[in-house]
Amino acid sequence: MSIDVHQLDAGAWISVNDSREVSVSNLWRLARQEFCGCEMADFLAEGFVEVGVDTRAIEARIAGQCIACGASGVTDWLAVGRVLDGEFRPVVPESVHIPCRRSRLARPASLE
């Protein structure tokens, strides 16, 4: 089974199987991040810069800013969802996430 993953609307959405699943303008809680000097960054997502997929995981690098200190830029890789039993399951942006410098994903753009 193949699953298509794309960025839409200039990075405003991540589409999974032609369905808009993850949008920007969410507030992400980032711990152990190098994005800014805050211990826990309250990161407002403004656009998806890069998306990667592998067997079940979907990750993205996201442009935005920390609403606590005002720093802006692009995050390291963040998990945005998984595919389980053929269906996309998004992560909860409000929970605490730990960005990773390198994507754990082997290839971009589609799941097989």
BELDAHU-V739763 format. One record per pair of residues at least 12 apart in sequence whose ideal C-beta (glycine too) atoms are under 6 Angstrom apart, sorted by the first residue. I is the first residue (numbers start at 1). J is the second residue. D is the distance in whole Angstrom. If there is no record, write none. Layout:
i: {I/I}
j: {J/J}
d: {D/D}
This chain:
i: {2/3/3/3/4/4/5/5/7/7/11/11/12/14/14/16/21/22/22/24/24/24/26/26/27/27/28/28/28/29/30/30/31/31/32/33/35/36/36/36/38/38/38/41/42/42/43/43/44/44/44/45/45/46/46/47/48/48/49/49/49/52/52/52/53/54/54/56/56/57/58/58/59/59/59/59/60/61/61/61/62/75/76/76/76/77/77/78/78/79}
j: {112/17/83/111/17/110/53/58/48/51/47/48/24/48/51/88/88/80/90/45/46/47/45/93/42/44/43/93/97/96/43/97/96/98/98/99/75/66/69/71/66/68/69/66/67/68/64/66/64/65/67/62/64/63/64/63/60/62/61/63/74/103/105/108/111/105/106/82/83/82/80/81/77/79/103/105/80/74/75/77/75/99/99/100/101/100/103/97/99/91}
d: {5/6/6/4/6/6/5/6/5/6/4/4/5/6/6/4/5/5/6/4/6/6/5/4/6/6/4/5/6/5/5/6/5/5/5/5/6/5/5/4/6/5/5/5/5/5/5/6/5/6/5/5/5/5/4/5/5/6/5/5/5/5/4/5/5/4/5/5/5/6/5/5/5/5/5/6/5/5/6/6/5/5/4/6/5/5/4/5/5/6}
